[in-house]
Amino acid sequence: MAIEWLTIEVPEGNRDRFIALDREIWTKFLSSCPGFIRKQVWVNPEKPEQVCLVVEWESREEWKAIDPEALAEVDRSFVAAMGQSYAIVYAGEYMPVG
């Protein structure tokens, strides 16, 4: 199993739209990829402008095998739908212990 963790700065006024479009565009795409388990969206109560996207994968190999061109195309679609891009303030990868 592998965890992909992204923290993105999204102004509170855009957060609901961001989350809805993320589900509609990104989650729809990722859920069609081999190895996808689930995706959760979290908000930091102390920093509500931070949206955390947590994606669980069967394996790091399946996650990293996703075609970079396909990822770029999905990102272009998401940015076009949102009307702008948002800064990723943290991108991490986690593996289980034991």
For each residue, the residues with C-beta under 8 A, 3 or more apart:
1: 37 56 57 58 59 95 96
2: 56 57 59 60 63 93 94 95
3: 54 55 56 57 93 94 95
4: 53 54 55 57 63 92 93
5: 52 53 54 55 90 91 92 93 94
6: 52 53 88 90 91 92
7: 44 50 51 52 53 88 89 90 91
8: 18 50 51 52 53 86 87 88 89
9: 49 50 86 87 89
10: 14 15 18 49 50 51 86
11: 14 15 49
12: 15 48 49
13:
14: 10 11 17 18 82
15: 10 11 12 18 19 43 48 49 51
16: 19 20
17: 14 20 21 82
18: 8 10 14 15 21 22 51 82 86
19: 15 16 22 23 41 51
20: 16 17 23 24
21: 17 18 24 25 78 81 82
22: 18 19 25 26 27 41 53 78
23: 19 20 26 27 28 41
24: 20 21 27 28 81
25: 21 22 28 29 74 77 78 81
26: 22 23 29 30 39 53 74 78
27: 22 23 24 30 31 39
28: 23 24 25 31 32
29: 25 26 32 33 70 74
30: 26 27 33 36 39 55
31: 27 28 36 39
32: 28 29 36
33: 29 30 36 62 63 66
34: 58 62 65
35: 57 58 59 61 62 63 65
36: 30 31 32 33 39 55 56 57 58 62
37: 1 56 57 58
38: 55 56
39: 26 27 30 31 36 53 54 55 56
40: 53 54
41: 19 22 23 51 52 53 54
42: 51 52 53 54
43: 15 48 50 51 52
44: 7 47 48 50 52
45: 48
46:
47: 44 50
48: 12 15 43 44 45
49: 9 10 11 12 15
50: 7 8 9 10 43 44 47 89
51: 7 8 10 15 18 19 41 42 43
52: 5 6 7 8 41 42 43 44
53: 4 5 6 7 8 22 26 39 40 41 42
54: 3 4 5 39 40 41 42
55: 3 4 5 30 36 38 39 63
56: 1 2 3 36 37 38 39
57: 1 2 3 4 35 36 37 60 62 63
58: 1 34 35 36 37 62
59: 1 2 35 62 63
60: 2 57 63 64 93 95
61: 35 64 65
62: 33 34 35 36 57 58 59 65
63: 2 4 33 35 55 57 59 60 66
64: 60 61
65: 34 35 61 62
66: 33 63 70 71
67: 70 71
68: 71 72
69: 72 73
70: 29 66 67 73 74
71: 66 67 68 74 75
72: 68 69 75 76
73: 69 70 76 77
74: 25 26 29 70 71 77 78
75: 71 72 78 79
76: 72 73 79 80
77: 25 73 74 80 81
78: 21 22 25 26 74 75 81 82
79: 75 76 82 83 84 85
80: 76 77 83
81: 21 24 25 77 78
82: 14 17 18 21 78 79 85 86
83: 79 80
84: 79
85: 79 82
86: 8 9 10 18 82
87: 8 9
88: 6 7 8 91
89: 7 8 9 50
90: 5 6 7
91: 5 6 7 88
92: 4 5 6
93: 2 3 4 5 60
94: 2 3 5
95: 1 2 3 60
96: 1
97:
98:
